[in-house]
Amino acid sequence: MTAGAANTVAFYGMIFLFGLFFQQLLGLSALGAGLMFLPMTGLLAGVNVLSAKVAARYGARLPIVAGQVVAVAGLLGLLAVDADTPRVAQALLLVPLALGCGFALPPIIAAMLEAVPAERAGTAAGLLNAIRQTAGALAVAVFGSLAAAQGIAPSLRTSLLISVGLLTVTALASVRLPRRRD
């Protein structure tokens, strides 16, 4: 549940803040800002399918940990982004975040469902979705409040570091998951 929440905080919190960054600091239109997210979102479906195959073969731990590590690396790379960073580089630096979060999420869900009795799977899935939605809303609220108080650029750095911290903690905790159930 915690890994799913951290994944959602990082992904949706950054989409929110970078949307503001693209429009308010770079002066892009809403359409232009949306197009900046195209490279990252275009890869999500394929990464979800790939992670399910990796999880089926090696267990959930490998894609969860690998995905979170890639997302952390992507977030750290985004710390270098400022208004002078070329637009193409800005868009491409968002890709590791999407790849990592997209790679980790399906096995997070599968591992959670395997951890509960079959008759509780619906409740567990509903709880995970509720926690993820709440985490995403809180990320937007907290990161948005930081942007209002600090300005977009400083709050972006703070929010990136918060996301790095959350994903690092859950990646380290995910290392304790069993290798694979036979």
C-alpha positions as a Markdown table, in Angstrom:
| # | Residue | x | y | z |
|---|---|---|---|---|
| 1 | Met | 0.0 | 0.0 | 0.0 |
| 2 | Thr | 2.8 | 2.4 | 0.9 |
| 3 | Ala | 4.7 | 1.7 | -2.3 |
| 4 | Gly | 1.6 | 2.3 | -4.3 |
| 5 | Ala | 1.0 | 5.6 | -2.5 |
| 6 | Ala | 4.7 | 6.7 | -2.9 |
| 7 | Asn | 4.5 | 5.8 | -6.6 |
| 8 | Thr | 1.4 | 7.9 | -7.0 |
| 9 | Val | 2.8 | 10.9 | -5.1 |
| 10 | Ala | 5.9 | 11.0 | -7.3 |
| 11 | Phe | 4.1 | 10.5 | -10.6 |
| 12 | Tyr | 1.0 | 12.7 | -10.2 |
| 13 | Gly | 2.8 | 15.3 | -8.0 |
| 14 | Met | 5.4 | 15.8 | -10.7 |
| 15 | Ile | 2.9 | 16.0 | -13.5 |
| 16 | Phe | 1.0 | 18.7 | -11.6 |
| 17 | Leu | 4.2 | 20.7 | -10.9 |
| 18 | Phe | 5.7 | 20.3 | -14.3 |
| 19 | Gly | 2.4 | 21.4 | -15.8 |
| 20 | Leu | 2.7 | 24.6 | -13.8 |
| 21 | Phe | 6.4 | 24.9 | -14.7 |
| 22 | Phe | 5.7 | 24.5 | -18.4 |
| 23 | Gln | 2.9 | 27.0 | -18.4 |
| 24 | Gln | 3.8 | 29.6 | -15.8 |
| 25 | Leu | 7.6 | 29.7 | -16.1 |
| 26 | Leu | 8.1 | 28.7 | -19.7 |
| 27 | Gly | 5.0 | 30.4 | -21.0 |
| 28 | Leu | 3.7 | 27.4 | -22.9 |
| 29 | Ser | 0.0 | 27.0 | -23.7 |
| 30 | Ala | -2.0 | 24.2 | -22.1 |
| 31 | Leu | -1.7 | 22.3 | -25.3 |
| 32 | Gly | 2.1 | 22.9 | -25.4 |
| 33 | Ala | 2.4 | 21.8 | -21.8 |
| 34 | Gly | 0.4 | 18.7 | -22.6 |
| 35 | Leu | 2.7 | 17.9 | -25.5 |
| 36 | Met | 5.7 | 18.0 | -23.2 |
| 37 | Phe | 4.3 | 15.0 | -21.4 |
| 38 | Leu | 3.7 | 13.0 | -24.6 |
| 39 | Pro | 7.1 | 11.1 | -24.6 |
| 40 | Met | 6.5 | 9.9 | -21.0 |
| 41 | Thr | 2.9 | 8.9 | -21.3 |
| 42 | Gly | 3.4 | 7.2 | -24.7 |
| 43 | Leu | 5.6 | 4.6 | -23.0 |
| 44 | Leu | 3.4 | 3.7 | -20.0 |
| 45 | Ala | 1.2 | 1.0 | -21.6 |
| 46 | Gly | 4.2 | -0.9 | -23.0 |
| 47 | Val | 6.0 | -0.7 | -19.7 |
| 48 | Asn | 3.0 | -2.0 | -17.8 |
| 49 | Val | 2.8 | -5.1 | -20.0 |
| 50 | Leu | 6.6 | -5.7 | -19.8 |
| 51 | Ser | 6.6 | -5.4 | -15.9 |
| 52 | Ala | 3.8 | -8.0 | -15.7 |
| 53 | Lys | 5.9 | -10.4 | -17.8 |
| 54 | Val | 8.9 | -9.8 | -15.6 |
| 55 | Ala | 6.9 | -10.2 | -12.4 |
| 56 | Ala | 5.4 | -13.5 | -13.7 |
| 57 | Arg | 8.9 | -14.8 | -14.4 |
| 58 | Tyr | 11.0 | -13.4 | -11.5 |
| 59 | Gly | 8.4 | -12.4 | -8.9 |
| 60 | Ala | 7.1 | -9.0 | -7.9 |
| 61 | Arg | 10.2 | -7.8 | -6.0 |
| 62 | Leu | 12.5 | -7.3 | -9.1 |
| 63 | Pro | 10.2 | -5.0 | -11.1 |
| 64 | Ile | 9.0 | -3.1 | -8.0 |
| 65 | Val | 12.5 | -2.4 | -6.8 |
| 66 | Ala | 13.9 | -1.8 | -10.3 |
| 67 | Gly | 11.0 | 0.5 | -11.2 |
| 68 | Gln | 11.3 | 2.6 | -8.1 |
| 69 | Val | 15.1 | 2.9 | -8.5 |
| 70 | Val | 14.6 | 4.1 | -12.1 |
| 71 | Ala | 11.9 | 6.5 | -10.9 |
| 72 | Val | 14.3 | 7.9 | -8.3 |
| 73 | Ala | 17.1 | 8.3 | -10.9 |
| 74 | Gly | 14.6 | 10.1 | -13.1 |
| 75 | Leu | 13.5 | 12.4 | -10.3 |
| 76 | Leu | 17.2 | 13.2 | -9.5 |
| 77 | Gly | 17.8 | 13.9 | -13.1 |
| 78 | Leu | 14.8 | 16.4 | -13.1 |
| 79 | Leu | 16.6 | 18.4 | -10.4 |
| 80 | Ala | 18.8 | 19.8 | -13.2 |
| 81 | Val | 15.8 | 21.1 | -15.1 |
| 82 | Asp | 15.4 | 24.9 | -15.2 |
| 83 | Ala | 13.9 | 27.4 | -17.6 |
| 84 | Asp | 17.1 | 27.4 | -19.7 |
| 85 | Thr | 17.1 | 23.6 | -20.2 |
| 86 | Pro | 16.2 | 22.8 | -23.8 |
| 87 | Arg | 12.5 | 21.8 | -24.2 |
| 88 | Val | 13.4 | 18.4 | -25.7 |
| 89 | Ala | 15.7 | 17.6 | -22.8 |
| 90 | Gln | 12.9 | 18.6 | -20.3 |
| 91 | Ala | 10.4 | 16.3 | -22.0 |
| 92 | Leu | 12.9 | 13.4 | -22.2 |
| 93 | Leu | 14.0 | 13.8 | -18.6 |
| 94 | Leu | 10.4 | 13.0 | -17.5 |
| 95 | Val | 10.6 | 9.6 | -19.3 |
| 96 | Pro | 12.6 | 7.7 | -16.6 |
| 97 | Leu | 10.0 | 8.8 | -14.0 |
| 98 | Ala | 7.2 | 7.3 | -16.1 |
| 99 | Leu | 9.2 | 4.2 | -17.0 |
| 100 | Gly | 10.0 | 3.5 | -13.3 |
| 101 | Cys | 6.5 | 4.2 | -11.9 |
| 102 | Gly | 4.9 | 2.4 | -14.8 |
| 103 | Phe | 7.2 | -0.6 | -14.3 |
| 104 | Ala | 6.6 | -0.8 | -10.6 |
| 105 | Leu | 2.9 | -0.3 | -10.3 |
| 106 | Pro | 1.4 | -3.6 | -11.8 |
| 107 | Pro | 3.6 | -5.8 | -9.6 |
| 108 | Ile | 2.8 | -3.7 | -6.5 |
| 109 | Ile | -0.9 | -4.4 | -7.2 |
| 110 | Ala | -0.2 | -8.1 | -7.8 |
| 111 | Ala | 2.0 | -8.5 | -4.7 |
| 112 | Met | -0.7 | -6.8 | -2.6 |
| 113 | Leu | -3.4 | -9.1 | -4.0 |
| 114 | Glu | -1.3 | -12.2 | -3.4 |
| 115 | Ala | -0.8 | -11.1 | 0.2 |
| 116 | Val | -4.5 | -11.3 | 1.1 |
| 117 | Pro | -7.0 | -14.2 | 1.0 |
| 118 | Ala | -8.9 | -14.5 | -2.2 |
| 119 | Glu | -12.2 | -13.5 | -0.6 |
| 120 | Arg | -10.6 | -10.2 | 0.5 |
| 121 | Ala | -9.1 | -9.3 | -2.9 |
| 122 | Gly | -11.9 | -6.9 | -3.8 |
| 123 | Thr | -11.6 | -5.1 | -0.5 |
| 124 | Ala | -7.8 | -5.0 | -0.8 |
| 125 | Ala | -7.9 | -3.7 | -4.3 |
| 126 | Gly | -10.4 | -1.0 | -3.4 |
| 127 | Leu | -8.3 | 0.0 | -0.4 |
| 128 | Leu | -5.2 | 0.3 | -2.6 |
| 129 | Asn | -7.0 | 2.4 | -5.1 |
| 130 | Ala | -8.5 | 4.7 | -2.4 |
| 131 | Ile | -5.0 | 5.1 | -0.9 |
| 132 | Arg | -3.5 | 5.9 | -4.2 |
| 133 | Gln | -6.1 | 8.4 | -5.1 |
| 134 | Thr | -5.8 | 10.1 | -1.7 |
| 135 | Ala | -2.0 | 10.1 | -2.0 |
| 136 | Gly | -2.3 | 11.7 | -5.5 |
| 137 | Ala | -4.7 | 14.4 | -4.2 |
| 138 | Leu | -2.5 | 15.1 | -1.2 |
| 139 | Ala | 0.6 | 15.4 | -3.4 |
| 140 | Val | -1.2 | 17.9 | -5.6 |
| 141 | Ala | -2.4 | 19.8 | -2.5 |
| 142 | Val | 0.9 | 19.8 | -0.7 |
| 143 | Phe | 3.1 | 20.4 | -3.7 |
| 144 | Gly | 0.7 | 23.1 | -4.9 |
| 145 | Ser | 0.8 | 24.8 | -1.5 |
| 146 | Leu | 4.6 | 24.7 | -1.7 |
| 147 | Ala | 4.4 | 26.3 | -5.1 |
| 148 | Ala | 2.1 | 29.1 | -3.8 |
| 149 | Ala | 4.4 | 29.7 | -0.8 |
| 150 | Gln | 7.9 | 29.3 | -2.4 |
| 151 | Gly | 7.3 | 29.8 | -6.1 |
| 152 | Ile | 7.4 | 27.2 | -8.8 |
| 153 | Ala | 11.1 | 26.6 | -9.2 |
| 154 | Pro | 12.0 | 26.3 | -5.5 |
| 155 | Ser | 8.9 | 24.1 | -4.8 |
| 156 | Leu | 9.8 | 21.9 | -7.7 |
| 157 | Arg | 13.1 | 21.1 | -6.1 |
| 158 | Thr | 11.6 | 20.5 | -2.7 |
| 159 | Ser | 8.8 | 18.3 | -4.2 |
| 160 | Leu | 11.3 | 16.3 | -6.2 |
| 161 | Leu | 13.3 | 15.6 | -3.1 |
| 162 | Ile | 10.2 | 14.6 | -1.1 |
| 163 | Ser | 9.3 | 12.2 | -3.9 |
| 164 | Val | 12.9 | 10.8 | -4.0 |
| 165 | Gly | 12.7 | 10.2 | -0.3 |
| 166 | Leu | 9.4 | 8.4 | -0.4 |
| 167 | Leu | 10.4 | 6.2 | -3.3 |
| 168 | Thr | 13.8 | 5.4 | -1.8 |
| 169 | Val | 12.2 | 4.3 | 1.5 |
| 170 | Thr | 9.6 | 2.1 | -0.3 |
| 171 | Ala | 12.3 | 0.7 | -2.7 |
| 172 | Leu | 14.4 | -0.3 | 0.3 |
| 173 | Ala | 11.4 | -1.8 | 2.0 |
| 174 | Ser | 10.4 | -3.7 | -1.2 |
| 175 | Val | 13.8 | -5.5 | -1.2 |
| 176 | Arg | 12.4 | -7.5 | 1.7 |
| 177 | Leu | 9.6 | -9.0 | -0.5 |
| 178 | Pro | 10.0 | -12.7 | -1.3 |
| 179 | Arg | 11.9 | -13.4 | -4.5 |
| 180 | Arg | 9.3 | -15.5 | -6.2 |
| 181 | Arg | 6.3 | -17.6 | -5.2 |
| 182 | Asp | 6.3 | -21.0 | -6.9 |
